[in-house]
Amino acid sequence: MAATIEGRAPAPFGPARALSFVVALGVSGVLLIDPYVLGPQLSWRIHTGLPPLMLGVSILFAHAVGFKPDAGALRAAFHPLVGWLLLDAGAAILAAG
């Protein structure tokens, strides 16, 4: 039997959470191992695209480990769709050019 927190059973680890974990780990791993992959980009493009990209990665990591806040506003902010949209927006800004 799985451990419960405050009477709630943990969310099952499904394919969506696995995909979120793999993508977040891949993006953060590439930026950690070789940060110069962004070297040829213009400075303003890095400073514009990297924050939403990393915020999206953070939300996807939170989704992958099963974090679900109780407050409705935080639940909406940490929704995996928000993470995917931020990750895609940041990647699009960094790729354009």
SEFIZA-3560 file (N, C-alpha, C; in Angstrom, 3 decimals):
REM SEFIZA-3560
<numar><xx>0.844</xx><yy>-1.184</yy><zz>0.000</zz><atom>N</atom></numar>
<numar><xx>0.000</xx><yy>0.000</yy><zz>0.000</zz><atom>CA</atom></numar>
<numar><xx>0.884</xx><yy>1.239</yy><zz>0.000</zz><atom>C</atom></numar>
<numar><xx>0.517</xx><yy>2.197</yy><zz>-0.788</zz><atom>N</atom></numar>
<numar><xx>1.296</xx><yy>3.428</yy><zz>-0.899</zz><atom>CA</atom></numar>
<numar><xx>1.039</xx><yy>4.330</yy><zz>0.302</zz><atom>C</atom></numar>
<numar><xx>2.046</xx><yy>5.082</yy><zz>0.651</zz><atom>N</atom></numar>
<numar><xx>1.903</xx><yy>6.024</yy><zz>1.768</zz><atom>CA</atom></numar>
<numar><xx>0.976</xx><yy>7.164</yy><zz>1.366</zz><atom>C</atom></numar>
<numar><xx>0.219</xx><yy>7.647</yy><zz>2.326</zz><atom>N</atom></numar>
<numar><xx>-0.686</xx><yy>8.752</yy><zz>2.059</zz><atom>CA</atom></numar>
<numar><xx>-0.241</xx><yy>9.986</yy><zz>2.816</zz><atom>C</atom></numar>
<numar><xx>-0.578</xx><yy>11.126</yy><zz>2.278</zz><atom>N</atom></numar>
<numar><xx>-0.296</xx><yy>12.411</yy><zz>2.915</zz><atom>CA</atom></numar>
<numar><xx>-1.628</xx><yy>13.055</yy><zz>3.220</zz><atom>C</atom></numar>
<numar><xx>-1.912</xx><yy>13.233</yy><zz>4.502</zz><atom>N</atom></numar>
<numar><xx>-3.156</xx><yy>13.858</yy><zz>4.943</zz><atom>CA</atom></numar>
<numar><xx>-4.371</xx><yy>13.165</yy><zz>4.344</zz><atom>C</atom></numar>
<numar><xx>-4.342</xx><yy>11.845</yy><zz>4.285</zz><atom>N</atom></numar>
<numar><xx>-5.494</xx><yy>11.096</yy><zz>3.818</zz><atom>CA</atom></numar>
<numar><xx>-5.633</xx><yy>10.989</yy><zz>2.312</zz><atom>C</atom></numar>
<numar><xx>-4.709</xx><yy>11.579</yy><zz>1.547</zz><atom>N</atom></numar>
<numar><xx>-4.796</xx><yy>11.506</yy><zz>0.093</zz><atom>CA</atom></numar>
<numar><xx>-3.798</xx><yy>10.489</yy><zz>-0.438</zz><atom>C</atom></numar>
<numar><xx>-4.228</xx><yy>9.677</yy><zz>-1.359</zz><atom>N</atom></numar>
<numar><xx>-3.318</xx><yy>8.732</yy><zz>-2.002</zz><atom>CA</atom></numar>
<numar><xx>-2.500</xx><yy>9.485</yy><zz>-3.054</zz><atom>C</atom></numar>
<numar><xx>-1.246</xx><yy>9.108</yy><zz>-3.258</zz><atom>N</atom></numar>
<numar><xx>-0.444</xx><yy>9.772</yy><zz>-4.273</zz><atom>CA</atom></numar>
<numar><xx>-0.984</xx><yy>9.492</yy><zz>-5.669</zz><atom>C</atom></numar>
<numar><xx>-0.746</xx><yy>10.420</yy><zz>-6.561</zz><atom>N</atom></numar>
<numar><xx>-1.198</xx><yy>10.256</yy><zz>-7.934</zz><atom>CA</atom></numar>
<numar><xx>-0.414</xx><yy>9.128</yy><zz>-8.598</zz><atom>C</atom></numar>
<numar><xx>-1.071</xx><yy>8.344</yy><zz>-9.446</zz><atom>N</atom></numar>
<numar><xx>-0.356</xx><yy>7.264</yy><zz>-10.111</zz><atom>CA</atom></numar>
<numar><xx>0.677</xx><yy>7.822</yy><zz>-11.100</zz><atom>C</atom></numar>
<numar><xx>1.772</xx><yy>7.096</yy><zz>-11.239</zz><atom>N</atom></numar>
<numar><xx>2.830</xx><yy>7.525</yy><zz>-12.155</zz><atom>CA</atom></numar>
<numar><xx>2.488</xx><yy>6.994</yy><zz>-13.532</zz><atom>C</atom></numar>
<numar><xx>1.888</xx><yy>7.860</yy><zz>-14.357</zz><atom>N</atom></numar>
<numar><xx>1.453</xx><yy>7.463</yy><zz>-15.680</zz><atom>CA</atom></numar>
<numar><xx>2.382</xx><yy>7.973</yy><zz>-16.769</zz><atom>C</atom></numar>
<numar><xx>2.006</xx><yy>7.760</yy><zz>-18.020</zz><atom>N</atom></numar>
<numar><xx>2.861</xx><yy>8.185</yy><zz>-19.128</zz><atom>CA</atom></numar>
<numar><xx>3.025</xx><yy>9.705</yy><zz>-19.221</zz><atom>C</atom></numar>
<numar><xx>2.030</xx><yy>10.477</yy><zz>-18.818</zz><atom>N</atom></numar>
<numar><xx>2.156</xx><yy>11.934</yy><zz>-18.876</zz><atom>CA</atom></numar>
<numar><xx>3.209</xx><yy>12.431</yy><zz>-17.891</zz><atom>C</atom></numar>
<numar><xx>3.205</xx><yy>11.868</yy><zz>-16.683</zz><atom>N</atom></numar>
<numar><xx>4.214</xx><yy>12.257</yy><zz>-15.696</zz><atom>CA</atom></numar>
<numar><xx>5.597</xx><yy>11.789</yy><zz>-16.119</zz><atom>C</atom></numar>
<numar><xx>5.682</xx><yy>10.615</yy><zz>-16.728</zz><atom>N</atom></numar>
<numar><xx>6.974</xx><yy>10.112</yy><zz>-17.201</zz><atom>CA</atom></numar>
<numar><xx>7.519</xx><yy>10.999</yy><zz>-18.315</zz><atom>C</atom></numar>
<numar><xx>6.657</xx><yy>11.411</yy><zz>-19.242</zz><atom>N</atom></numar>
<numar><xx>7.090</xx><yy>12.294</yy><zz>-20.328</zz><atom>CA</atom></numar>
<numar><xx>7.531</xx><yy>13.646</yy><zz>-19.785</zz><atom>C</atom></numar>
<numar><xx>6.794</xx><yy>14.177</yy><zz>-18.821</zz><atom>N</atom></numar>
<numar><xx>7.195</xx><yy>15.442</yy><zz>-18.200</zz><atom>CA</atom></numar>
<numar><xx>8.570</xx><yy>15.323</yy><zz>-17.560</zz><atom>C</atom></numar>
<numar><xx>8.811</xx><yy>14.214</yy><zz>-16.879</zz><atom>N</atom></numar>
<numar><xx>10.102</xx><yy>14.020</yy><zz>-16.218</zz><atom>CA</atom></numar>
<numar><xx>11.235</xx><yy>13.900</yy><zz>-17.228</zz><atom>C</atom></numar>
<numar><xx>11.039</xx><yy>13.125</yy><zz>-18.278</zz><atom>N</atom></numar>
<numar><xx>12.097</xx><yy>12.914</yy><zz>-19.273</zz><atom>CA</atom></numar>
<numar><xx>12.429</xx><yy>14.214</yy><zz>-19.990</zz><atom>C</atom></numar>
<numar><xx>11.421</xx><yy>14.979</yy><zz>-20.394</zz><atom>N</atom></numar>
<numar><xx>11.674</xx><yy>16.236</yy><zz>-21.103</zz><atom>CA</atom></numar>
<numar><xx>12.329</xx><yy>17.257</yy><zz>-20.180</zz><atom>C</atom></numar>
<numar><xx>11.829</xx><yy>17.396</yy><zz>-18.959</zz><atom>N</atom></numar>
<numar><xx>12.422</xx><yy>18.350</yy><zz>-18.030</zz><atom>CA</atom></numar>
<numar><xx>13.860</xx><yy>17.967</yy><zz>-17.701</zz><atom>C</atom></numar>
<numar><xx>14.107</xx><yy>16.696</yy><zz>-17.505</zz><atom>N</atom></numar>
<numar><xx>15.464</xx><yy>16.235</yy><zz>-17.222</zz><atom>CA</atom></numar>
<numar><xx>16.377</xx><yy>16.456</yy><zz>-18.424</zz><atom>C</atom></numar>
<numar><xx>15.875</xx><yy>16.223</yy><zz>-19.611</zz><atom>N</atom></numar>
<numar><xx>16.677</xx><yy>16.426</yy><zz>-20.817</zz><atom>CA</atom></numar>
<numar><xx>17.063</xx><yy>17.875</yy><zz>-21.037</zz><atom>C</atom></numar>
<numar><xx>16.085</xx><yy>18.772</yy><zz>-20.925</zz><atom>N</atom></numar>
<numar><xx>16.366</xx><yy>20.198</yy><zz>-21.138</zz><atom>CA</atom></numar>
<numar><xx>17.314</xx><yy>20.733</yy><zz>-20.074</zz><atom>C</atom></numar>
<numar><xx>17.040</xx><yy>20.422</yy><zz>-18.816</zz><atom>N</atom></numar>
<numar><xx>17.915</xx><yy>20.923</yy><zz>-17.759</zz><atom>CA</atom></numar>
<numar><xx>19.292</xx><yy>20.265</yy><zz>-17.831</zz><atom>C</atom></numar>
<numar><xx>19.359</xx><yy>19.015</yy><zz>-18.245</zz><atom>N</atom></numar>
<numar><xx>20.651</xx><yy>18.344</yy><zz>-18.396</zz><atom>CA</atom></numar>
<numar><xx>21.503</xx><yy>18.949</yy><zz>-19.491</zz><atom>C</atom></numar>
<numar><xx>20.877</xx><yy>19.262</yy><zz>-20.626</zz><atom>N</atom></numar>
<numar><xx>21.623</xx><yy>19.887</yy><zz>-21.725</zz><atom>CA</atom></numar>
<numar><xx>22.149</xx><yy>21.248</yy><zz>-21.299</zz><atom>C</atom></numar>
<numar><xx>21.328</xx><yy>22.034</yy><zz>-20.631</zz><atom>N</atom></numar>
<numar><xx>21.774</xx><yy>23.359</yy><zz>-20.201</zz><atom>CA</atom></numar>
<numar><xx>22.806</xx><yy>23.283</yy><zz>-19.082</zz><atom>C</atom></numar>
<numar><xx>22.757</xx><yy>22.224</yy><zz>-18.271</zz><atom>N</atom></numar>
<numar><xx>23.737</xx><yy>22.061</yy><zz>-17.200</zz><atom>CA</atom></numar>
<numar><xx>25.078</xx><yy>21.565</yy><zz>-17.744</zz><atom>C</atom></numar>
<numar><xx>25.037</xx><yy>20.581</yy><zz>-18.631</zz><atom>N</atom></numar>
<numar><xx>26.265</xx><yy>19.988</yy><zz>-19.151</zz><atom>CA</atom></numar>
<numar><xx>26.948</xx><yy>20.907</yy><zz>-20.160</zz><atom>C</atom></numar>
<numar><xx>26.188</xx><yy>21.506</yy><zz>-21.055</zz><atom>N</atom></numar>
<numar><xx>26.777</xx><yy>22.355</yy><zz>-22.087</zz><atom>CA</atom></numar>
<numar><xx>26.011</xx><yy>23.676</yy><zz>-22.193</zz><atom>C</atom></numar>
<numar><xx>26.258</xx><yy>24.612</yy><zz>-21.264</zz><atom>N</atom></numar>
<numar><xx>25.530</xx><yy>25.880</yy><zz>-21.323</zz><atom>CA</atom></numar>
<numar><xx>25.896</xx><yy>26.725</yy><zz>-22.543</zz><atom>C</atom></numar>
<numar><xx>27.000</xx><yy>26.394</yy><zz>-23.185</zz><atom>N</atom></numar>
<numar><xx>27.416</xx><yy>27.171</yy><zz>-24.353</zz><atom>CA</atom></numar>
<numar><xx>26.647</xx><yy>26.792</yy><zz>-25.605</zz><atom>C</atom></numar>
<numar><xx>25.693</xx><yy>25.845</yy><zz>-25.463</zz><atom>N</atom></numar>
<numar><xx>24.838</xx><yy>25.524</yy><zz>-26.591</zz><atom>CA</atom></numar>
<numar><xx>24.019</xx><yy>26.763</yy><zz>-26.990</zz><atom>C</atom></numar>
<numar><xx>23.821</xx><yy>27.680</yy><zz>-26.034</zz><atom>N</atom></numar>
<numar><xx>23.112</xx><yy>28.929</yy><zz>-26.316</zz><atom>CA</atom></numar>
<numar><xx>24.065</xx><yy>30.049</yy><zz>-26.725</zz><atom>C</atom></numar>
<numar><xx>25.365</xx><yy>29.754</yy><zz>-26.815</zz><atom>N</atom></numar>
<numar><xx>26.377</xx><yy>30.771</yy><zz>-27.091</zz><atom>CA</atom></numar>
<numar><xx>26.147</xx><yy>31.618</yy><zz>-28.329</zz><atom>C</atom></numar>
<numar><xx>25.819</xx><yy>31.020</yy><zz>-29.482</zz><atom>N</atom></numar>
<numar><xx>25.669</xx><yy>31.848</yy><zz>-30.679</zz><atom>CA</atom></numar>
<numar><xx>24.416</xx><yy>32.730</yy><zz>-30.689</zz><atom>C</atom></numar>
<numar><xx>23.516</xx><yy>32.536</yy><zz>-29.723</zz><atom>N</atom></numar>
<numar><xx>22.293</xx><yy>33.338</yy><zz>-29.672</zz><atom>CA</atom></numar>
<numar><xx>22.605</xx><yy>34.770</yy><zz>-29.244</zz><atom>C</atom></numar>
<numar><xx>21.760</xx><yy>35.679</yy><zz>-29.666</zz><atom>N</atom></numar>
<numar><xx>21.881</xx><yy>37.062</yy><zz>-29.226</zz><atom>CA</atom></numar>
<numar><xx>21.548</xx><yy>37.158</yy><zz>-27.734</zz><atom>C</atom></numar>
<numar><xx>22.176</xx><yy>38.079</yy><zz>-27.060</zz><atom>N</atom></numar>
<numar><xx>22.005</xx><yy>38.203</yy><zz>-25.611</zz><atom>CA</atom></numar>
<numar><xx>20.544</xx><yy>38.469</yy><zz>-25.233</zz><atom>C</atom></numar>
<numar><xx>19.871</xx><yy>39.343</yy><zz>-25.960</zz><atom>N</atom></numar>
<numar><xx>18.490</xx><yy>39.661</yy><zz>-25.603</zz><atom>CA</atom></numar>
<numar><xx>17.597</xx><yy>38.441</yy><zz>-25.811</zz><atom>C</atom></numar>
<numar><xx>17.932</xx><yy>37.587</yy><zz>-26.777</zz><atom>N</atom></numar>
<numar><xx>17.125</xx><yy>36.393</yy><zz>-27.028</zz><atom>CA</atom></numar>
<numar><xx>17.272</xx><yy>35.389</yy><zz>-25.874</zz><atom>C</atom></numar>
<numar><xx>18.486</xx><yy>35.265</yy><zz>-25.345</zz><atom>N</atom></numar>
<numar><xx>18.700</xx><yy>34.375</yy><zz>-24.204</zz><atom>CA</atom></numar>
<numar><xx>17.961</xx><yy>34.904</yy><zz>-22.983</zz><atom>C</atom></numar>
<numar><xx>18.063</xx><yy>36.200</yy><zz>-22.737</zz><atom>N</atom></numar>
<numar><xx>17.424</xx><yy>36.787</yy><zz>-21.559</zz><atom>CA</atom></numar>
<numar><xx>15.904</xx><yy>36.835</yy><zz>-21.684</zz><atom>C</atom></numar>
<numar><xx>15.398</xx><yy>36.727</yy><zz>-22.890</zz><atom>N</atom></numar>
<numar><xx>13.949</xx><yy>36.695</yy><zz>-23.084</zz><atom>CA</atom></numar>
<numar><xx>13.418</xx><yy>35.269</yy><zz>-23.065</zz><atom>C</atom></numar>
<numar><xx>14.146</xx><yy>34.332</yy><zz>-23.635</zz><atom>N</atom></numar>
<numar><xx>13.648</xx><yy>32.972</yy><zz>-23.780</zz><atom>CA</atom></numar>
<numar><xx>13.969</xx><yy>32.032</yy><zz>-22.643</zz><atom>C</atom></numar>
<numar><xx>15.066</xx><yy>32.265</yy><zz>-21.950</zz><atom>N</atom></numar>
<numar><xx>15.478</xx><yy>31.331</yy><zz>-20.907</zz><atom>CA</atom></numar>
<numar><xx>14.555</xx><yy>31.323</yy><zz>-19.675</zz><atom>C</atom></numar>
<numar><xx>14.068</xx><yy>32.470</yy><zz>-19.188</zz><atom>N</atom></numar>
<numar><xx>13.162</xx><yy>32.411</yy><zz>-18.020</zz><atom>CA</atom></numar>
<numar><xx>11.889</xx><yy>31.593</yy><zz>-18.237</zz><atom>C</atom></numar>
<numar><xx>11.140</xx><yy>31.780</yy><zz>-19.345</zz><atom>N</atom></numar>
<numar><xx>9.959</xx><yy>30.920</yy><zz>-19.495</zz><atom>CA</atom></numar>
<numar><xx>10.327</xx><yy>29.454</yy><zz>-19.714</zz><atom>C</atom></numar>
<numar><xx>11.450</xx><yy>29.207</yy><zz>-20.377</zz><atom>N</atom></numar>
<numar><xx>11.894</xx><yy>27.835</yy><zz>-20.586</zz><atom>CA</atom></numar>
<numar><xx>12.172</xx><yy>27.156</yy><zz>-19.247</zz><atom>C</atom></numar>
<numar><xx>12.912</xx><yy>27.806</yy><zz>-18.375</zz><atom>N</atom></numar>
<numar><xx>13.260</xx><yy>27.205</yy><zz>-17.094</zz><atom>CA</atom></numar>
<numar><xx>12.063</xx><yy>27.141</yy><zz>-16.145</zz><atom>C</atom></numar>
<numar><xx>11.158</xx><yy>28.102</yy><zz>-16.228</zz><atom>N</atom></numar>
<numar><xx>9.933</xx><yy>28.033</yy><zz>-15.425</zz><atom>CA</atom></numar>
<numar><xx>9.079</xx><yy>26.846</yy><zz>-15.876</zz><atom>C</atom></numar>
<numar><xx>9.009</xx><yy>26.633</yy><zz>-17.178</zz><atom>N</atom></numar>
<numar><xx>8.300</xx><yy>25.468</yy><zz>-17.696</zz><atom>CA</atom></numar>
<numar><xx>8.928</xx><yy>24.165</yy><zz>-17.247</zz><atom>C</atom></numar>
<numar><xx>10.267</xx><yy>24.116</yy><zz>-17.252</zz><atom>N</atom></numar>
<numar><xx>10.978</xx><yy>22.927</yy><zz>-16.774</zz><atom>CA</atom></numar>
<numar><xx>10.658</xx><yy>22.681</yy><zz>-15.295</zz><atom>C</atom></numar>
<numar><xx>10.630</xx><yy>23.742</yy><zz>-14.507</zz><atom>N</atom></numar>
<numar><xx>10.329</xx><yy>23.599</yy><zz>-13.080</zz><atom>CA</atom></numar>
<numar><xx>8.916</xx><yy>23.063</yy><zz>-12.855</zz><atom>C</atom></numar>
<numar><xx>7.963</xx><yy>23.572</yy><zz>-13.608</zz><atom>N</atom></numar>
<numar><xx>6.578</xx><yy>23.102</yy><zz>-13.477</zz><atom>CA</atom></numar>
<numar><xx>6.469</xx><yy>21.641</yy><zz>-13.909</zz><atom>C</atom></numar>
<numar><xx>7.208</xx><yy>21.270</yy><zz>-14.963</zz><atom>N</atom></numar>
<numar><xx>7.160</xx><yy>19.877</yy><zz>-15.405</zz><atom>CA</atom></numar>
<numar><xx>7.805</xx><yy>18.943</yy><zz>-14.383</zz><atom>C</atom></numar>
<numar><xx>8.879</xx><yy>19.387</yy><zz>-13.726</zz><atom>N</atom></numar>
<numar><xx>9.453</xx><yy>18.588</yy><zz>-12.645</zz><atom>CA</atom></numar>
<numar><xx>8.450</xx><yy>18.431</yy><zz>-11.507</zz><atom>C</atom></numar>
<numar><xx>7.758</xx><yy>19.512</yy><zz>-11.167</zz><atom>N</atom></numar>
<numar><xx>6.749</xx><yy>19.437</yy><zz>-10.104</zz><atom>CA</atom></numar>
<numar><xx>5.634</xx><yy>18.462</yy><zz>-10.488</zz><atom>C</atom></numar>
<numar><xx>5.223</xx><yy>18.490</yy><zz>-11.744</zz><atom>N</atom></numar>
<numar><xx>4.202</xx><yy>17.552</yy><zz>-12.217</zz><atom>CA</atom></numar>
<numar><xx>4.724</xx><yy>16.123</yy><zz>-12.166</zz><atom>C</atom></numar>
<numar><xx>5.985</xx><yy>15.921</yy><zz>-12.531</zz><atom>N</atom></numar>
<numar><xx>6.547</xx><yy>14.572</yy><zz>-12.587</zz><atom>CA</atom></numar>
<numar><xx>6.642</xx><yy>13.930</yy><zz>-11.210</zz><atom>C</atom></numar>
<numar><xx>6.915</xx><yy>14.724</yy><zz>-10.188</zz><atom>N</atom></numar>
<numar><xx>7.019</xx><yy>14.137</yy><zz>-8.842</zz><atom>CA</atom></numar>
<numar><xx>5.666</xx><yy>14.064</yy><zz>-8.140</zz><atom>C</atom></numar>
<numar><xx>4.618</xx><yy>14.579</yy><zz>-8.770</zz><atom>N</atom></numar>
<numar><xx>3.273</xx><yy>14.443</yy><zz>-8.217</zz><atom>CA</atom></numar>
<numar><xx>2.827</xx><yy>15.574</yy><zz>-7.325</zz><atom>C</atom></numar>
<numar><xx>3.457</xx><yy>16.743</yy><zz>-7.420</zz><atom>N</atom></numar>
<numar><xx>3.073</xx><yy>17.888</yy><zz>-6.591</zz><atom>CA</atom></numar>
<numar><xx>1.731</xx><yy>18.433</yy><zz>-7.044</zz><atom>C</atom></numar>
<numar><xx>0.785</xx><yy>18.529</yy><zz>-6.109</zz><atom>N</atom></numar>
<numar><xx>-0.528</xx><yy>19.109</yy><zz>-6.386</zz><atom>CA</atom></numar>
<numar><xx>-0.891</xx><yy>20.025</yy><zz>-5.233</zz><atom>C</atom></numar>
<numar><xx>-0.807</xx><yy>21.343</yy><zz>-5.442</zz><atom>N</atom></numar>
<numar><xx>-1.162</xx><yy>22.261</yy><zz>-4.354</zz><atom>CA</atom></numar>
<numar><xx>-2.663</xx><yy>22.227</yy><zz>-4.076</zz><atom>C</atom></numar>
<numar><xx>-3.021</xx><yy>22.627</yy><zz>-2.855</zz><atom>N</atom></numar>
<numar><xx>-4.433</xx><yy>22.637</yy><zz>-2.469</zz><atom>CA</atom></numar>
<numar><xx>-5.165</xx><yy>23.873</yy><zz>-2.975</zz><atom>C</atom></numar>
<numar><xx>-4.485</xx><yy>25.010</yy><zz>-3.014</zz><atom>N</atom></numar>
<numar><xx>-5.122</xx><yy>26.261</yy><zz>-3.445</zz><atom>CA</atom></numar>
<numar><xx>-5.408</xx><yy>26.213</yy><zz>-4.947</zz><atom>C</atom></numar>
<numar><xx>-6.573</xx><yy>26.721</yy><zz>-5.318</zz><atom>N</atom></numar>
<numar><xx>-6.989</xx><yy>26.679</yy><zz>-6.717</zz><atom>CA</atom></numar>
<numar><xx>-6.095</xx><yy>27.469</yy><zz>-7.653</zz><atom>C</atom></numar>
<numar><xx>-5.647</xx><yy>28.651</yy><zz>-7.203</zz><atom>N</atom></numar>
<numar><xx>-4.792</xx><yy>29.479</yy><zz>-8.064</zz><atom>CA</atom></numar>
<numar><xx>-3.447</xx><yy>28.802</yy><zz>-8.285</zz><atom>C</atom></numar>
<numar><xx>-2.888</xx><yy>28.234</yy><zz>-7.240</zz><atom>N</atom></numar>
<numar><xx>-1.610</xx><yy>27.535</yy><zz>-7.402</zz><atom>CA</atom></numar>
<numar><xx>-1.783</xx><yy>26.258</yy><zz>-8.217</zz><atom>C</atom></numar>
<numar><xx>-2.925</xx><yy>25.603</yy><zz>-8.049</zz><atom>N</atom></numar>
<numar><xx>-3.176</xx><yy>24.398</yy><zz>-8.849</zz><atom>CA</atom></numar>
<numar><xx>-3.234</xx><yy>24.747</yy><zz>-10.333</zz><atom>C</atom></numar>
<numar><xx>-3.820</xx><yy>25.897</yy><zz>-10.660</zz><atom>N</atom></numar>
<numar><xx>-3.862</xx><yy>26.335</yy><zz>-12.059</zz><atom>CA</atom></numar>
<numar><xx>-2.477</xx><yy>26.736</yy><zz>-12.546</zz><atom>C</atom></numar>
<numar><xx>-1.691</xx><yy>27.393</yy><zz>-11.691</zz><atom>N</atom></numar>
<numar><xx>-0.353</xx><yy>27.839</yy><zz>-12.096</zz><atom>CA</atom></numar>
<numar><xx>0.598</xx><yy>26.658</yy><zz>-12.289</zz><atom>C</atom></numar>
<numar><xx>0.420</xx><yy>25.577</yy><zz>-11.519</zz><atom>N</atom></numar>
<numar><xx>1.293</xx><yy>24.417</yy><zz>-11.617</zz><atom>CA</atom></numar>
<numar><xx>0.700</xx><yy>23.306</yy><zz>-12.490</zz><atom>C</atom></numar>
<numar><xx>-0.275</xx><yy>23.642</yy><zz>-13.294</zz><atom>N</atom></numar>
<numar><xx>-0.854</xx><yy>22.655</yy><zz>-14.194</zz><atom>CA</atom></numar>
<numar><xx>0.183</xx><yy>22.288</yy><zz>-15.257</zz><atom>C</atom></numar>
<numar><xx>0.274</xx><yy>21.023</yy><zz>-15.652</zz><atom>N</atom></numar>
<numar><xx>1.287</xx><yy>20.637</yy><zz>-16.631</zz><atom>CA</atom></numar>
<numar><xx>1.144</xx><yy>21.346</yy><zz>-17.973</zz><atom>C</atom></numar>
<numar><xx>-0.078</xx><yy>21.703</yy><zz>-18.358</zz><atom>N</atom></numar>
<numar><xx>-0.258</xx><yy>22.413</yy><zz>-19.619</zz><atom>CA</atom></numar>
<numar><xx>0.443</xx><yy>23.769</yy><zz>-19.582</zz><atom>C</atom></numar>
<numar><xx>0.404</xx><yy>24.444</yy><zz>-18.442</zz><atom>N</atom></numar>
<numar><xx>1.114</xx><yy>25.715</yy><zz>-18.286</zz><atom>CA</atom></numar>
<numar><xx>2.619</xx><yy>25.485</yy><zz>-18.445</zz><atom>C</atom></numar>
<numar><xx>3.122</xx><yy>24.415</yy><zz>-17.852</zz><atom>N</atom></numar>
<numar><xx>4.538</xx><yy>24.089</yy><zz>-17.979</zz><atom>CA</atom></numar>
<numar><xx>4.941</xx><yy>23.808</yy><zz>-19.411</zz><atom>C</atom></numar>
<numar><xx>4.126</xx><yy>23.039</yy><zz>-20.125</zz><atom>N</atom></numar>
<numar><xx>4.435</xx><yy>22.745</yy><zz>-21.522</zz><atom>CA</atom></numar>
<numar><xx>4.381</xx><yy>24.002</yy><zz>-22.384</zz><atom>C</atom></numar>
<numar><xx>3.397</xx><yy>24.874</yy><zz>-22.133</zz><atom>N</atom></numar>
<numar><xx>3.300</xx><yy>26.103</yy><zz>-22.921</zz><atom>CA</atom></numar>
<numar><xx>4.485</xx><yy>27.033</yy><zz>-22.665</zz><atom>C</atom></numar>
<numar><xx>4.892</xx><yy>27.155</yy><zz>-21.400</zz><atom>N</atom></numar>
<numar><xx>6.059</xx><yy>27.982</yy><zz>-21.088</zz><atom>CA</atom></numar>
<numar><xx>7.331</xx><yy>27.404</yy><zz>-21.691</zz><atom>C</atom></numar>
<numar><xx>7.497</xx><yy>26.094</yy><zz>-21.599</zz><atom>N</atom></numar>
<numar><xx>8.666</xx><yy>25.447</yy><zz>-22.190</zz><atom>CA</atom></numar>
<numar><xx>8.694</xx><yy>25.660</yy><zz>-23.697</zz><atom>C</atom></numar>
<numar><xx>7.546</xx><yy>25.491</yy><zz>-24.348</zz><atom>N</atom></numar>
<numar><xx>7.480</xx><yy>25.694</yy><zz>-25.795</zz><atom>CA</atom></numar>
<numar><xx>7.724</xx><yy>27.151</yy><zz>-26.180</zz><atom>C</atom></numar>
<numar><xx>7.172</xx><yy>28.085</yy><zz>-25.404</zz><atom>N</atom></numar>
<numar><xx>7.387</xx><yy>29.500</yy><zz>-25.706</zz><atom>CA</atom></numar>
<numar><xx>8.854</xx><yy>29.874</yy><zz>-25.572</zz><atom>C</atom></numar>
<numar><xx>9.488</xx><yy>29.422</yy><zz>-24.495</zz><atom>N</atom></numar>
<numar><xx>10.913</xx><yy>29.716</yy><zz>-24.305</zz><atom>CA</atom></numar>
<numar><xx>11.768</xx><yy>29.097</yy><zz>-25.395</zz><atom>C</atom></numar>
<numar><xx>11.456</xx><yy>27.850</yy><zz>-25.766</zz><atom>N</atom></numar>
<numar><xx>12.220</xx><yy>27.180</yy><zz>-26.818</zz><atom>CA</atom></numar>
<numar><xx>11.998</xx><yy>27.882</yy><zz>-28.160</zz><atom>C</atom></numar>
<numar><xx>10.788</xx><yy>28.355</yy><zz>-28.425</zz><atom>N</atom></numar>
<numar><xx>10.513</xx><yy>29.048</yy><zz>-29.678</zz><atom>CA</atom></numar>
<numar><xx>11.278</xx><yy>30.363</yy><zz>-29.744</zz><atom>C</atom></numar>
<numar><xx>11.344</xx><yy>31.086</yy><zz>-28.633</zz><atom>N</atom></numar>
<numar><xx>12.091</xx><yy>32.345</yy><zz>-28.611</zz><atom>CA</atom></numar>
<numar><xx>13.571</xx><yy>32.084</yy><zz>-28.837</zz><atom>C</atom></numar>
<numar><xx>14.098</xx><yy>31.034</yy><zz>-28.212</zz><atom>N</atom></numar>
<numar><xx>15.518</xx><yy>30.729</yy><zz>-28.377</zz><atom>CA</atom></numar>
<numar><xx>15.823</xx><yy>30.198</yy><zz>-29.783</zz><atom>C</atom></numar>
<numar><xx>14.874</xx><yy>29.486</yy><zz>-30.388</zz><atom>N</atom></numar>
<numar><xx>15.114</xx><yy>28.903</yy><zz>-31.715</zz><atom>CA</atom></numar>
<numar><xx>14.934</xx><yy>29.916</yy><zz>-32.835</zz><atom>C</atom></numar>
<numar><xx>14.103</xx><yy>30.929</yy><zz>-32.637</zz><atom>N</atom></numar>
<numar><xx>13.859</xx><yy>31.910</yy><zz>-33.698</zz><atom>CA</atom></numar>
<numar><xx>15.114</xx><yy>32.752</yy><zz>-33.912</zz><atom>C</atom></numar>
<numar><xx>15.411</xx><yy>32.977</yy><zz>-35.104</zz><atom>N</atom></numar>
<numar><xx>16.555</xx><yy>33.855</yy><zz>-35.346</zz><atom>CA</atom></numar>
<numar><xx>17.444</xx><yy>33.293</yy><zz>-36.328</zz><atom>C</atom></numar>
//
